[in-house]
Each structure stands twice: as structure tokens, then as C-alpha cells.
């Protein structure tokens, strides 16, 4: 009796970060992929080493010979919340056949050296500038913008230990040597990766090599996610003035106050810090747009993993009509960039994704983004379009045969694909 191919997508609750395993079982054959393993330094559900140990323990338990094994590891891009877990030495006991990384990590690719080198130089420069700004506030509270800029710069530096393991360099790696694919390849045929034994085809759709797509961060105004206003009675709906009216001077400043204000150079301070934060944020988003963007097609059941791709990356994917058709029929979507406003286009939710499916949000709260990520209107729109939203920080009730929950460690979706010839 043909019971179809079983697909298990497991989202580990690392916090504000990504770690997903995909297991495909077809008869006696099993294929496993890990997509990312990292967490944001200020949004951990637990130390990343504990999450790594949980993943490896699950792989060990599932292996017939109790030797943990992954057919593929995908590191979508080099931000800490996606790859920092690979710095853990526990990976030395795991057999990995292949590692997929974005083409920007390829030292032999001229386009990659130009893009990656520019990102590294910018990150190093911004970090040095941020450190100087922090030092200037010795003994005083450092402005939030300076701290956030410094954090963005650190995140974009490349996370060398994790990257070394993924690329198999500087004497780091997994239990045995592995193949590295830099994707997408310039050879178009190499961006369609077939695994016949389980009826799977991976379609690598991005990132683009065109700088015009890489630098495009935010959606156009008409396509941005609307603000969901606070409900009546919500205390956040009322804004309290920063200063009492008696402290606000409407006319010219009296006495020496104008001179004292000039000495403080407050305007320059605000301007410089604002520029620092903006530059760091642009760099952060540019790295997001280099994410490996791919679809797994298992006998017609499709899973979309876009990394943290932002508007330009999606525009590049949608510029090919074949990709629009591919993304119309999805059973699963890994929600990009933890549900931020610029990582899931409205047109994709409202028009392009035409079939009901699961939308998994890898999320843990980071205080500075707690009111904006995940974007409430995005989550509501996904639900309104008949997709089941599953958040890592809010595990749902288990549904036998469809949804499994293991405490606050992981949540798993089960899908069934019919066994038929893969086109």
C-alpha cells in the first residue's frame, strides 16, 4: 500500500534565530537537511550550545547506527542569528555530506569577493566607529542608537568560527570532509538539485548577483504592511509628552543658555549617531539580501525557505514567471526575518501563495523590537488567507499526525506527499 512520502519540518525554539530540520522519508529511504543554526545575542531562549546539543541528540536517536548524520546543511547567510551555533565543537561528531552557502562566501568568485569584501570592510569600519562612540560616553549612558549600530556591525562581521566550520577551513569542519556548494551557481543547471531516492528537487532561486536587487531593502509604500492600531483602552495608544509644558521655551533662550547649548554640540551628536545607525542598518539588510532562497519540491509538495531575504531579493525571484508559478502552491513557508515588515511581500501573501499551508515564525522577543517583530498585520494576513501560523515562542497545541510539540524545545509539522514521478 502506497502511504506516500512523509515530510517532517521541525522548528527549534532557539529564540530570535533560525534552526530547522527537514526530514523526508520515502519507503526505506531517509534524507535530512538542517537549515541554519543561530540566535541573536539579545534574544536567546537558551544558550545556543544547548540548542545544538538538542539537535544532535535528535539526529543521533533517529540514526539506525546512532551516528548523527545530515545530508545537507544550509547556512542561508552569515548573520549570527543564523549560523553562530556552528561555532560549537559538538558538530565535530556529526557527519555532513554537503553544505550550501550563498555565492558571496566563495573566495574564487569575483562577484563574491567584491560584495563580501565590501560588506566586511564596512562592518569593520562601522564597528571601530561604534567603539569610539561608546568610549566617548565613559561613565554615562550610551545612546540606544549607538549600541544598536554596534550590534548590527558585529552581526555583519561574518562570525568567523562558524563560517570556518561550514566551509571546512582553518582545521574546522564536521566528522568527515564535506562538499561545499556556493549558490546559486552561474551554471543554471546546478541550481536544480535532485535527490531521486526520496523524490526531491531543490530549486535555488536566489540571491541575485545584481547590486540593484541586493541594495533594495524596503517594499514600496503601496505594498508595505499596514500599521495595526492599538485597541481602545490600550495604554500604548496614548502618547505621553516627553517634557512637561513648563519646561518648554517657546521664545529665544535667555542669558548664556544659547552659548551652553552650542558648547554641547547636541545637534552634531544626534546627527552623527543617526548616520551611524542608518549605515549599520543598511549593512544589516544588505547581508539579509544575500540569503540562499530556495524551494524544496517533494513530489509536488513544496516548502519555501527564503532566509532573511528582503524586498530586493523577492523582486529578483518574482522577475521570473516560472518562480511565481513555483511559489503559488506551497505547503510550507519559513517566514522570513522573524516576521519583520520588509521580509515577506504583501503580494506574496495576498496574491501569489494560493493554497493553504503552514507558516512557521522563528521568533523570540528582543526588547527593542518587541512591538514591531513579528509584524502583527503580516501574521493576521497569513491567517486570513487560510495559513496556519506557528510561532516558536508560542507553541500550539499538538494535533496528532499533523503537529507535534516537544515542550518549548521544538515544534514539528508533518506533511504527506503522494509518490509520483517528479517533473
TIBAZA-187448 format. One record per residue (C-alpha): y, x, z; residue number from 1; chain. Coordinates in nm, 2 decimals, padded with zeros to 4 digits. Each point is the difference from the previous one (the first is absolute). Layout:
REM TIBAZA-187448
     py     px     pz   i ch
      Y      X      Z NUM  A
...
***
This chain:
REM TIBAZA-187448
     py     px     pz   i ch
  00.00  00.00  00.00   1  A
  00.34  00.13 -00.10   2  A
  00.23 -00.01  00.30   3  A
  00.28  00.19 -00.16   4  A
  00.18  00.32  00.09   5  A
  00.14  00.01  00.35   6  A
  00.34  00.15  00.06   7  A
  00.13  00.08  00.34   8  A
  00.37  00.10  00.05   9  A
  00.07  00.13  00.35  10  A
  00.35  00.05  00.13  11  A
  00.02  00.23  00.31  12  A
  00.28 -00.08  00.24  13  A
  00.16  00.34  00.02  14  A
  00.34 -00.15  00.07  15  A
  00.29  00.05 -00.26  16  A
 -00.22  00.17 -00.25  17  A
 -00.29 -00.04 -00.25  18  A
 -00.37  00.05  00.04  19  A
 -00.24 -00.21 -00.21  20  A
 -00.37  00.03 -00.10  21  A
 -00.15 -00.18 -00.29  22  A
 -00.38 -00.03 -00.01  23  A
 -00.18 -00.13 -00.31  24  A
 -00.37 -00.10  00.03  25  A
 -00.20 -00.09 -00.31  26  A
 -00.37 -00.02  00.06  27  A
 -00.11  00.33  00.15  28  A
  00.32  00.18 -00.11  29  A
  00.30  00.05  00.23  30  A
  00.34  00.15 -00.09  31  A
  00.28  00.08  00.26  32  A
  00.37  00.08 -00.03  33  A
  00.26  00.08  00.26  34  A
  00.36 -00.08 -00.09  35  A
  00.24  00.20  00.21  36  A
 -00.02  00.09  00.37  37  A
  00.33  00.05  00.18  38  A
  00.25 -00.15  00.24  39  A
  00.38  00.01  00.06  40  A
  00.09  00.21  00.30  41  A
  00.19 -00.29  00.17  42  A
 -00.25 -00.28 -00.09  43  A
 -00.34  00.11  00.13  44  A
 -00.25 -00.26  00.12  45  A
 -00.19  00.30  00.14  46  A
 -00.01  00.38 -00.07  47  A
 -00.10  00.06 -00.36  48  A
 -00.29  00.22  00.11  49  A
 -00.16 -00.31  00.16  50  A
  00.03 -00.19 -00.32  51  A
 -00.15  00.28 -00.19  52  A
 -00.30  00.02  00.24  53  A
 -00.04 -00.38 -00.04  54  A
 -00.02  00.03 -00.38  55  A
 -00.24  00.29  00.01  56  A
 -00.22 -00.18  00.26  57  A
 -00.02 -00.30 -00.23  58  A
 -00.09  00.21 -00.30  59  A
 -00.27  00.18  00.21  60  A
 -00.15 -00.33  00.11  61  A
 -00.01 -00.13 -00.35  62  A
 -00.16  00.30 -00.16  63  A
 -00.38 -00.01 -00.03  64  A
 -00.03  00.37  00.10  65  A
  00.29 -00.03  00.25  66  A
  00.20  00.25 -00.20  67  A
  00.35 -00.15 -00.05  68  A
  00.08 -00.02 -00.37  69  A
  00.28 -00.13 -00.22  70  A
 -00.02 -00.02 -00.38  71  A
  00.38  00.01 -00.03  72  A
  00.30  00.07  00.22  73  A
  00.34 -00.12 -00.13  74  A
  00.31  00.14  00.15  75  A
  00.26 -00.22 -00.17  76  A
  00.30  00.22  00.09  77  A
  00.09  00.28  00.24  78  A
  00.19 -00.20  00.27  79  A
 -00.13  00.05  00.36  80  A
 -00.08 -00.37  00.04  81  A
 -00.26  00.03 -00.29  82  A
 -00.15  00.35  00.04  83  A
  00.07  00.15  00.34  84  A
 -00.35 -00.09  00.12  85  A
 -00.15  00.25 -00.25  86  A
  00.13  00.28  00.21  87  A
 -00.26 -00.08  00.26  88  A
 -00.29  00.25  00.01  89  A
 -00.26 -00.28  00.04  90  A
  00.01 -00.04 -00.38  91  A
 -00.19  00.33 -00.03  92  A
 -00.32 -00.19  00.07  93  A
  00.05 -00.26 -00.28  94  A
 -00.14  00.04 -00.35  95  A
  00.26 -00.10 -00.26  96  A
 -00.08  00.00 -00.37  97  A
  00.35 -00.05 -00.14  98  A
  00.37 -00.01  00.12  99  A
  00.26 -00.19 -00.21 100  A
  00.36  00.10  00.05 101  A
  00.32 -00.07 -00.20 102  A
  00.07  00.24 -00.29 103  A
  00.30  00.14  00.18 104  A
 -00.24  00.20  00.22 105  A
 -00.14  00.19 -00.30 106  A
  00.13  00.36  00.01 107  A
 -00.10  00.05 -00.37 108  A
  00.20 -00.30 -00.13 109  A
  00.36  00.08 -00.11 110  A
  00.12 -00.36  00.07 111  A
 -00.16  00.02  00.34 112  A
  00.17  00.33  00.09 113  A
  00.34 -00.13 -00.10 114  A
 -00.03 -00.33  00.20 115  A
 -00.19  00.13  00.30 116  A
  00.21  00.32  00.03 117  A
  00.31 -00.20  00.00 118  A
 -00.13 -00.23  00.27 119  A
 -00.10  00.29  00.21 120  A
  00.33  00.18 -00.04 121  A
  00.19 -00.32  00.09 122  A
 -00.22 -00.06  00.30 123  A
  00.05  00.35  00.13 124  A
  00.37 -00.01 -00.05 125  A
  00.04 -00.34  00.16 126  A
 -00.21  00.10  00.30 127  A
  00.21  00.31  00.05 128  A
  00.32 -00.20 -00.02 129  A
 -00.14 -00.26  00.23 130  A
 -00.10  00.26  00.26 131  A
  00.36  00.14 -00.01 132  A
  00.14 -00.35  00.06 133  A
 -00.24 -00.05  00.29 134  A
  00.11  00.33  00.15 135  A
  00.37 -00.11 -00.02 136  A
 -00.08 -00.28  00.24 137  A
 -00.14  00.22  00.27 138  A
  00.02 -00.19  00.33 139  A
  00.10 -00.32 -00.17 140  A
 -00.18 -00.29 -00.16 141  A
 -00.09  00.08 -00.37 142  A
  00.10 -00.28 -00.24 143  A
 -00.29 -00.21 -00.12 144  A
  00.08  00.08 -00.37 145  A
 -00.04  00.38  00.06 146  A
 -00.33 -00.05  00.18 147  A
 -00.13 -00.23 -00.28 148  A
  00.11  00.25 -00.27 149  A
 -00.18  00.28  00.18 150  A
 -00.31 -00.22  00.02 151  A
  00.01 -00.08 -00.37 152  A
  00.04  00.37 -00.09 153  A
 -00.30  00.10  00.22 154  A
 -00.21 -00.28 -00.16 155  A
  00.08  00.12 -00.35 156  A
 -00.08  00.37  00.06 157  A
 -00.36 -00.04 -00.11 158  A
 -00.21  00.02  00.32 159  A
 -00.15  00.33 -00.10 160  A
 -00.31  00.00  00.21 161  A
 -00.12 -00.34 -00.13 162  A
  00.10  00.10 -00.36 163  A
 -00.20  00.33  00.03 164  A
 -00.31 -00.19  00.10 165  A
  00.04 -00.26 -00.28 166  A
  00.05  00.27 -00.26 167  A
 -00.26  00.23  00.14 168  A
  00.23  00.30  00.05 169  A
  00.08  00.25  00.28 170  A
 -00.36 -00.02  00.12 171  A
  00.03 -00.37  00.08 172  A
 -00.22 -00.28 -00.14 173  A
 -00.29 -00.23  00.07 174  A
 -00.37  00.07  00.07 175  A
 -00.04  00.14 -00.35 176  A
  00.22  00.08 -00.30 177  A
  00.14 -00.30 -00.18 178  A
  00.16 -00.09 -00.33 179  A
  00.37 -00.08  00.00 180  A
  00.15 -00.24 -00.26 181  A
  00.38  00.01 -00.06 182  A
  00.08 -00.35 -00.11 183  A
  00.10 -00.15 -00.23 184  A
 -00.13  00.25 -00.25 185  A
  00.19  00.08 -00.32 186  A
 -00.33 -00.09 -00.18 187  A
  00.00 -00.37  00.01 188  A
 -00.38 -00.04 -00.01 189  A
 -00.02  00.19  00.33 190  A
  00.20 -00.28  00.17 191  A
 -00.29 -00.24 -00.03 192  A
 -00.26  00.13  00.24 193  A
 -00.34 -00.18 -00.02 194  A
 -00.28 -00.01  00.26 195  A
 -00.27 -00.18 -00.19 196  A
 -00.26 -00.01  00.28 197  A
  00.21 -00.25  00.19 198  A
  00.18 -00.16 -00.29 199  A
  00.34  00.14  00.09 200  A
  00.30  00.12 -00.21 201  A
  00.31  00.15  00.15 202  A
  00.31 -00.05 -00.21 203  A
  00.27  00.25  00.10 204  A
  00.34 -00.15 -00.10 205  A
  00.25  00.23  00.16 206  A
  00.21  00.18  00.10 207  A
  00.23  00.06 -00.30 208  A
  00.11  00.34 -00.12 209  A
  00.34 -00.15 -00.11 210  A
  00.27  00.09  00.25 211  A
  00.18 -00.33 -00.09 212  A
 -00.29 -00.19  00.16 213  A
 -00.05  00.24  00.29 214  A
  00.36 -00.04  00.12 215  A
  00.02 -00.38 -00.03 216  A
 -00.04 -00.11  00.37 217  A
  00.13 -00.35  00.06 218  A
 -00.06 -00.33 -00.19 219  A
  00.29 -00.16 -00.19 220  A
  00.19 -00.25  00.20 221  A
 -00.16 -00.31 -00.16 222  A
 -00.35  00.14  00.08 223  A
  00.06  00.11  00.36 224  A
 -00.17 -00.18  00.29 225  A
  00.24 -00.25  00.15 226  A
  00.11  00.02  00.36 227  A
 -00.19 -00.24  00.23 228  A
  00.26 -00.13  00.24 229  A
 -00.07 -00.03  00.37 230  A
 -00.10 -00.34  00.12 231  A
  00.24 -00.21  00.20 232  A
  00.02  00.12  00.36 233  A
 -00.11  00.35 -00.09 234  A
  00.22  00.24  00.20 235  A
 -00.01  00.25 -00.28 236  A
  00.19 -00.25 -00.22 237  A
  00.32  00.05  00.20 238  A
  00.17  00.33 -00.04 239  A
  00.19  00.13  00.30 240  A
  00.32  00.20 -00.08 241  A
 -00.03  00.37  00.08 242  A
  00.33  00.02  00.19 243  A
  00.18 -00.25  00.22 244  A
  00.32 -00.12 -00.17 245  A
  00.22  00.16  00.27 246  A
 -00.12  00.34 -00.12 247  A
  00.10 -00.05 -00.36 248  A
  00.34  00.12 -00.11 249  A
  00.14 -00.19 -00.29 250  A
  00.32  00.21 -00.06 251  A
  00.08  00.38 -00.01 252  A
 -00.17  00.21  00.27 253  A
  00.25  00.09  00.28 254  A
  00.08  00.35  00.13 255  A
 -00.24  00.29 -00.07 256  A
 -00.29 -00.22 -00.09 257  A
  00.04  00.05 -00.38 258  A
 -00.01  00.38  00.05 259  A
 -00.30 -00.03  00.23 260  A
 -00.18 -00.21 -00.25 261  A
  00.07  00.25 -00.28 262  A
 -00.14  00.28  00.22 263  A
 -00.33 -00.18  00.04 264  A
 -00.05 -00.02 -00.38 265  A
 -00.20 -00.32  00.05 266  A
  00.04 -00.10 -00.36 267  A
 -00.15  00.32 -00.12 268  A
 -00.28 -00.02  00.25 269  A
 -00.10 -00.35 -00.11 270  A
  00.04  00.09 -00.37 271  A
 -00.21  00.32  00.03 272  A
 -00.28 -00.17  00.20 273  A
  00.00 -00.29 -00.24 274  A
 -00.05  00.23 -00.30 275  A
 -00.27  00.19  00.19 276  A
 -00.19 -00.32  00.07 277  A
  00.04 -00.13 -00.36 278  A
 -00.12  00.32 -00.15 279  A
 -00.30  00.01  00.23 280  A
 -00.08 -00.37 -00.08 281  A
  00.02  00.07 -00.38 282  A
 -00.24  00.29  00.04 283  A
 -00.24 -00.22  00.21 284  A
  00.00 -00.27 -00.27 285  A
 -00.04  00.25 -00.28 286  A
 -00.32  00.13  00.15 287  A
 -00.12 -00.36  00.04 288  A
  00.04 -00.05 -00.37 289  A
 -00.25  00.29 -00.07 290  A
 -00.28 -00.20  00.16 291  A
 -00.33 -00.03 -00.18 292  A
  00.00 -00.36 -00.12 293  A
 -00.35 -00.13 -00.09 294  A
 -00.23 -00.30 -00.04 295  A
 -00.37 -00.01  00.09 296  A
 -00.18 -00.24 -00.23 297  A
 -00.35 -00.07  00.12 298  A
 -00.17 -00.23 -00.25 299  A
  00.32 -00.20 -00.04 300  A
  00.10  00.00  00.37 301  A
  00.32  00.19  00.02 302  A
  00.17  00.19  00.29 303  A
  00.35  00.14 -00.02 304  A
  00.12  00.31  00.19 305  A
  00.36  00.09 -00.09 306  A
  00.06  00.25  00.29 307  A
  00.37 -00.03  00.09 308  A
  00.12 -00.05 -00.36 309  A
  00.35 -00.14 -00.02 310  A
  00.19 -00.18 -00.27 311  A
  00.00  00.27 -00.27 312  A
 -00.38  00.06  00.03 313  A
 -00.07 -00.38 -00.04 314  A
  00.24 -00.01 -00.29 315  A
 -00.20  00.27 -00.17 316  A
 -00.33 -00.17  00.06 317  A
  00.14 -00.34 -00.13 318  A
  00.14  00.17 -00.31 319  A
 -00.36 -00.02 -00.14 320  A
 -00.12 -00.35 -00.08 321  A
 -00.36  00.11  00.07 322  A
  00.09  00.08  00.36 323  A
  00.17 -00.34  00.04 324  A
 -00.33 -00.17 -00.10 325  A
 -00.20  00.23  00.23 326  A
  00.21 -00.09  00.30 327  A
  00.00 -00.37 -00.07 328  A
 -00.35 -00.05  00.14 329  A
 -00.03  00.18  00.34 330  A
 -00.23 -00.07  00.29 331  A
  00.17  00.25  00.22 332  A
  00.35  00.17  00.03 333  A
  00.08  00.28  00.24 334  A
  00.36 -00.09  00.08 335  A
  00.22  00.29 -00.09 336  A
  00.22  00.19  00.25 337  A
 -00.11 -00.21  00.30 338  A
  00.17 -00.31 -00.14 339  A
  00.35  00.15 -00.06 340  A
  00.25 -00.18 -00.22 341  A
 -00.02  00.24 -00.30 342  A
 -00.37  00.06 -00.04 343  A
 -00.14 -00.34 -00.11 344  A
  00.20 -00.16 -00.29 345  A
  00.07 -00.37  00.02 346  A
 -00.11 -00.05 -00.36 347  A
 -00.34  00.14  00.10 348  A
 -00.05 -00.25  00.28 349  A
  00.17 -00.30 -00.16 350  A
 -00.12  00.05 -00.36 351  A
 -00.24  00.28 -00.08 352  A
 -00.27 -00.03  00.27 353  A
 -00.15 -00.33 -00.11 354  A
 -00.32 -00.03  00.21 355  A
 -00.05 -00.05  00.38 356  A
 -00.09  00.32  00.18 357  A
  00.04  00.21  00.31 358  A
  00.31  00.20  00.08 359  A
 -00.05  00.26  00.27 360  A
  00.31  00.14  00.17 361  A
 -00.05  00.34  00.17 362  A
  00.26 -00.03  00.27 363  A
  00.09  00.10  00.35 364  A
  00.35 -00.04  00.14 365  A
  00.27  00.27 -00.02 366  A
  00.29 -00.10  00.22 367  A
  00.28  00.07 -00.26 368  A
 -00.18 -00.22 -00.26 369  A
 -00.15 -00.26  00.22 370  A
  00.23 -00.28 -00.14 371  A
 -00.03  00.10 -00.37 372  A
 -00.36  00.12 -00.05 373  A
 -00.21 -00.18 -00.10 374  A
  00.24 -00.21 -00.19 375  A
 -00.03 -00.36  00.12 376  A
  00.08 -00.16 -00.33 377  A
 -00.26  00.22 -00.17 378  A
 -00.27 -00.10  00.24 379  A
  00.09 -00.37 -00.02 380  A
  00.00  00.01 -00.39 381  A
 -00.34  00.16  00.00 382  A
 -00.13 -00.28  00.22 383  A
  00.17 -00.27 -00.21 384  A
 -00.17  00.14 -00.31 385  A
 -00.34 -00.05  00.16 386  A
 -00.07  00.35  00.11 387  A
 -00.15  00.08  00.35 388  A
  00.23  00.25  00.17 389  A
 -00.18  00.23  00.24 390  A
  00.21  00.23  00.22 391  A
 -00.14  00.30  00.18 392  A
  00.21 -00.06  00.31 393  A
 -00.11 -00.37  00.02 394  A
 -00.37 -00.01 -00.06 395  A
 -00.11 -00.35 -00.11 396  A
 -00.30 -00.20  00.12 397  A
 -00.32  00.11 -00.16 398  A
 -00.15 -00.21 -00.28 399  A
 -00.38  00.05 -00.04 400  A
 -00.08  00.15 -00.34 401  A
  00.37  00.04 -00.09 402  A
  00.20  00.17  00.27 403  A
 -00.12  00.23  00.28 404  A
  00.20  00.14  00.29 405  A
 -00.08  00.29  00.22 406  A
  00.23 -00.03  00.30 407  A
  00.34  00.15 -00.09 408  A
 -00.18  00.29 -00.19 409  A
 -00.05 -00.16 -00.34 410  A
 -00.01 -00.32 -00.21 411  A
 -00.23 -00.03 -00.30 412  A
  00.00 -00.24 -00.30 413  A
 -00.33 -00.07 -00.18 414  A
  00.01 -00.09 -00.37 415  A
 -00.29 -00.08 -00.24 416  A
  00.01  00.10 -00.36 417  A
 -00.25 -00.14 -00.26 418  A
 -00.23  00.26 -00.15 419  A
  00.09  00.00 -00.37 420  A
  00.09  00.26 -00.26 421  A
  00.33  00.17  00.07 422  A
  00.25  00.01 -00.29 423  A
***
